[in-house]
Amino acid sequence: MTANLGHDELLTFDALMADTGRDMADALGCARDYLTATPRAGLLASVGQTIDAIPPAQFPDKRWFQRSYGRSVTDKPDDLLAGHQLFYITEQRRLFLDCTAGHYQMTWGYDHPQLREVLLDGIQRGIVWDNHSNVPAAPVKRLAARLIELANPGADLARLQADDSKLNTVLLGVATGTAACAAAMKITLKHYAGEKANEGAPVFVTLDGNYHGTDLFAQRLRGMWPEYFTNVEIVMVQPNDGRQLEQVFDQYGQRVAGFWAEPIMMNREAIVVEPWYLQLARSLCDQTGALMTLDEIQTGFWFPELLYMNRCGVEPDCLVLGKGLTAGFHPLAAVVYRGRLDTLQQYDAISTNGNAALAAYLGLGCIALVQGEAEHIGQVGEHYHERMTELAADFPDLLVEARGEGHMSGLKFRQVEDALGFHRCAVERGLWLRVHAYHEGHSTVLTKFALPLDIEVADFAVTAMRQLLEQRPWQ
Ligand SMILES: Cc1ncc(COP(=O)(O)O)c(C=O)c1O
């Protein structure tokens, strides 16, 4: 029995949420009940509307946030109140269809009933939330084993463990994708220092428009902070330009330390990096002794094959996973890499709260669900992409094409103003989607639906987008 420490009154919802608590608890409860009790058709019919069944309430504002996160919003904040699967309700009681799975990380949407059961079951069984990484709990070790199995489908695991040339090592002690990417960058630099130190400054070949996290070096890979880095060269190439890639490898030869790619560039207008291009990069890396890293922080756990590397038939030297791995519960990330590259020391790449057993247990549940639903995920993803492709073909004056694959898609507009206007009107309509329009030439509306997407919701979303393209209310 837990001792009652006598602090019960300090730990109520009302007390924790300060003055806004009571109102907010009611609003939250009603929003959750509305989302869980309303049939799917009713939810779709109400997308974009204010839900009067939920009482208005006061909410904390963002006055202490940094400016780029909405510090100026002090009156009537309208942030997220409650979510369920693909839908969420804002503090001002508007219902949204979330077309981007949160921030591309909620693999199964909000509060997936079976994953919630997995979580509660894990807590009941005594799985800890986090602990020291020197004594990893069973779910963390089990998750490491599952990631190795996924990266080596059908392999004989006993032989795999002894084979240092294979993807048989996992770094799991990192909380975010950025930290996992940084680890893979350090592995690449260490490998270069060990094998090619006499060649001169290492060269990282990256794709123009890449995004491998918010760390300093990751940002250097996309062109930022050049004045602070010496003795390393970044060469950016255009995705799917095989000739340019060959020229770059020809020019820098042994100096190429690493090639980095995100298979579907969700940070650059959903450009699909074609399998043949990734295969070419693989063979150029082999010829020059460079390491190839696939950043699957976006693509991982979003396709029937679970890992995109298995879809495109390319085995990288380092595979980076994050986001969808734990379905948005507690961020965990991982690098799966060849045993011979196991050169980092424990504290070279670690998040001290990245050994989260409960999150790892949820990650195992997420993987099991993707495997169990693989056929459905494949069918719905294909259907959605086909419908988006038709949409692009039907409005050639506005749209160049539909990009992406499966649940991840981009609608490339001809004019940035139209992309921005469409985005604004779609959000007003209740479709929460994103737009890439902040770099010159970018004009793409992005979606990445969570995996509970079905044909009915996919068709609803495409129809709503079609109506906007017909009516063009922003023009
Ligand atoms: C491709 C890719 N790499 C790396 C990251 C960084 O991951 P995190 O935000 O978990 O640090 C992201 C995040 O959006 C990403 O999309």
The ligand as an ORCA input file, in Angstrom:
! r2SCAN-3c Opt
* xyz 0 1
  C      13.216     13.598    -41.234
  C      13.386     14.108    -39.847
  N      14.549     13.964    -39.230
  C      14.743     14.403    -37.970
  C      13.740     15.028    -37.267
  C      13.965     15.493    -35.862
  O      13.239     14.709    -34.954
  P      12.800     15.317    -33.533
  O      11.868     16.442    -33.792
  O      12.168     14.158    -32.818
  O      14.054     15.744    -32.844
  C      12.505     15.218    -37.886
  C      11.414     15.923    -37.189
  O      10.482     16.388    -37.768
  C      12.322     14.750    -39.210
  O      11.149     14.917    -39.841
*
